[in-house]
Amino acid sequence: MSDRLPEAEARQQLVDAIRMLERANVVDYNGHFSARVGEDRVLINSGPSVRGALAASDIIAIDMDGKPLDGNVPPPLEFHLHTEIYRARPDVNAVVHTHPRWSTYLSMTGTPYKPVFAQGVLLGDIPLFDSPNSINTKPMGEQLAKTLGAQPSVLLKSHGVTVVGSDIIEAFTLAIYLEENSERQYMAMQIGDPYVFTAEEQELCRQKLWTRSLFKKTWDHYRSKL
């Protein structure tokens, strides 16, 4: 697919993306990010890797069954989350699973995600995967992919978030937008009912903001802080 990077470039982008998300408090010690680089080849940060001090050597290749292809370092236990989404979504070339604060507060309380600022609109109506358990089996990965459907993200109840994209930069940026919207929604709820964008306003936001150049601008902003 045209959105897939050469493998060496994809490895470095994954390193940068995970380190940026860790510094933004979106990924913690257990988050993981992957990129599809072949029909049966996925790059992902290894299970034992330290997310805040990641290097290219911490990015491993696995097949669609989670088997390491270039050594014996294991992937994260939740690799099924990635591989089953790739099986279900040929349009997706990057998947990130995060454990952020604000959006998890929403899923812990059953509070729906609502678009309260422009970039947050791009996540659409985010479905909820109604289980707090780790996605560490193939059937659970299949269920998560089914819940995600054609959307760019899914909330995992009391657990975290999964975001997908056509490439690493898109998935990274949407993960940032989701958490920023969630923080604004949560904080506004402490003093009242936040304004939610109308359907017409949301459509205008999608037309103006879903662009490669703006995704790259967000990426460059966070990368400048590394």
N, C-alpha and C positions, 0 to 999 in steps of 0.2 A: 504494500500500500504506500502511497506517496508520502504519508505523514510519518513513516518510520524512518528513524535516523540510522546512520552507520553505527555499528555497535560501540566503537570507541567513544564516539560523541554522546551516545545515549548513556553510557556508563557515567561520564562526567556530569551530564545534566541531572542524572538521578542523585549523584552525590550532592550537587549544589542544591537541588530541590529539597532533599531531606534535611540538610543542614539549615536551610532557610526556614523551613517549617518548624524545626526544633527551636530555633532562635525566636520565632514568632509565637511559641507556646501552642502550636497546633499539633505537632508530633511530640510524643514523649519517648520514653525508653523502649516502647514496644511498637511504634508506628512503622509502616512499611510502604514502599512505593515501587512500582514495577513498570516496565515498558516491554511491549511485544516487539521483537526484532526479527522474527521468522515465524513460519507456520506452526512450528513446534519448539520455539525457543523464546524464553522470557527472561529478561534481566530483572533482578530484585535484590534489595539489600539482604545480606545474610541474617539469619536468626540471632547469632551472637554479637553482631556488630553494635558499636556504640553510636547512636544516632547523632550525637552532637560533635563527634570527632571522626566522622566517616571519611574514608578514602576510597579511591577507585578499586582497590583490592578487596573491599568489603562488598562489592557488587558481584553477585554470582549469576550464572546462567542455569536455568532449570527447564525441563520439558513440561508439557501440559499436565503431567501427573506428579509434578513436584520433584522429579529426580534430578539431582545435580549433574550437570553435563561436563563440567571442567574441573572436577575435584570431588571432595567429600564433605565440604562445608554445608551444613543444612540450611534450608530456607526458613523463614518464619513459619510457625505452626499454622498460621492462617493463610498459607499460600493458596488454598482452595478458593478463597475469596477472589483472588486475582484470576486464576485459571478458568473458573467457571464463568466469570463475566466475559473473559475473552472468547470462550466457546459460544456464549449466547449473543455477543455483540461484535460482529465483524467490523463495525465502525470505530471501535475503541482500541487505542494503541497504548494507553497509559491508565493505570489504576493506582489510587492512593487511599490508604486506610489510616485514619488519624484518630487520636483520642483527645480532642479539644475540650475546653472547659464549657464555653457558653452554649454551643449547640447541644452538648450532652445534658446540660441543665434542662433544656427544652424537652428532650426525649425522656428524661427521668420523671418529668411531671406530666407527660402527655400533652404538652403545649405545642400546638402546630407551629411550624416555621412560617413566618409571614414576611413578605418583601417590604421592608421598611426603609431601604435606601437603594439607590439606583442599581449599583452593581449586584446587590443581593437578588434582584429580579431574575438574573440569568440562571439561577438554580431552579426556577419553576416551582411546581408543587412537589415538595420532597416527600416521598413515601417513607413510612416507618417500618423497619424490620422488627417485629414485636418479640424479640428475644434478646436478653443480655449476654447470652453465652458466646464463647469464642467460636469463630467460623472455621473449625478445624477438621471438618469432614467434607467429603465430596457432596453428599446430600444437602448439608447446610449451605455449601457454596452455591449449589443449584437453586436452593430456596431464596438465597439473597439475590442472585442474578434475576430471578423471576420477580422479586419485589421491586428491584431497581427498574425493570422494564426498559423503556426507551429514554428514561430520565438521565440527567447528568450526575445525580447524587441520591443517596439513601441514608437516612438516619438509622442507627442501630440502638435500640432502646437501652438506656443506661450504660452505654458502651462506647460509642463513638460515631464516626461518619465514614462513608466510602464515597469517593468522587472519581469520576472517569472523564477522559478526554480523548480527542483525536491524537494528541501528543502530550509530552511531559509538561510543556509550558501551559497548555490549556488546562490540564488537570490540576496543576499547582495553583494557577490563578483562581480557578473556581473554588478550590478548597479555602483559599484566603478570603474570597468574597463571602463564602458561606459563613465562615466564623465571624467575620466582621459584622455581617448582617445580624447574626445571632446575638452578638454582644450588644449591639445597638437596641435590638428588640428587647432583650432581657433588662437592660438598664432603663429603658423608657418605661417598661412595665412597672418599675418600682414607684413611679410617680403618676402613672395614668395609663390610658389606652393609647399605644403608639399609632400614628397614622400609617395606614397600609395603602400602598400604591393601587390605584384603580386598574382595571383590565386595560383600559386605553393607555394609561401611563406606563404600564408594564410592557405593552407592545412597542411603544416608542423607545423604551430603554433597550429592549432586545435589538431593535433595528440599529440603534446608534452604538451600543456598547459591546455587542458580540463581534469583535473584530480582532484579527491577528495582531495588529499594531498595538491595540490597547492591552491585550494580554501580555505582549512582550514588554510594554511599558511597566506594568505591574511587576513582572519578573525582574526587570532591570533594577527597579527600585529596591526590591528585597535583596537582590544579589549584591548591590552596592554596599550592603551592610556586612557582608561576610568578611 
